[in-house]
Amino acid sequence: DRTMDETVLVARDSLPLPSSSATMAEANSEDQDGNQSKYNPILLGLGGAAFLLPHLAVLLSLPPVLRGRGAPYLPTFSRKQSVMFELVREHALNSQYFQQRQKQKSLQFVDLGSGDGRVVFRAAREGLFGKSVGYEINPTLHLFSSFRRLVTPRYWDSCNFFMRDLWKIQLHRYDVVAVYGLSPIMQRLGKKLEEELKPGSVVVSNVFEVPGWRASSIRDNVYLYRVPECFRGEDKNK
């Protein structure tokens, strides 16, 4: 019996022991698996949010359209933005009112239906305006533009965003008004602008004309209207 026990002990002692490196590798593997399982739901959530947000933004923009009080989410792309601000700059060169306001750094820009804020941010980067403001009724888009402003210090002083119905905003303080509406609301919007804008201000409309107004400049389906000259009849370039 003693000889058998000794044989078993020798056999057990001769078995290879796991090395410390192998043990560490197994531990690291377990940690990685744990981290992956921890981060996978987060990455999945971020991916889902990135997918759903644009669709949610479009869906939430539909109720005002159905009520005839707004337009769906239609982003203004970079090329159109460039045309808009080219027209504004050209107008500023020939406007004593604009030149005086620029010297005072008091020109005010507003985007009615500012969406994700891209036009307002572009206005701030142009360096023409003392303040650039966006009004948006869609909560998803408003949160997106407000968050971008919050995390970008260069926009803290130059931009503001508000979640409001454009029909309840007083526009008399603004010098440049940007709009990207739809035909069904443009006539009503034109009446509001005519009642509230001060002489010397301009309206820049992307794609859609204001019925009955005369545009001072037209380029690539962007219309620039000067107040009050624009109220005197149809577009002279037609």
Secondary structure, 3 states (H helix, E strand, C coil): CHHHHHHHHHHHHHCCCCCHHHHHHHHHHHHHHHHHHHHHHHHHHHHHHHHHHHHHHHHHCHHHHHCCCCCCCCCCCHHHHHHHHHHHHHHHHCCHHHHHHHHCCCCEEEEECCCCCHHHHHHHHHCCCCEEEEECCCHHHHHHHHHHHHCCHHHCCCEEEECCCHHHCCCCCCCEEEECCCHHHHHHHHHHHHHHCCCCCEEEEECCCCCCCCCCEEECCEEEEECCHHHHCCCCCC
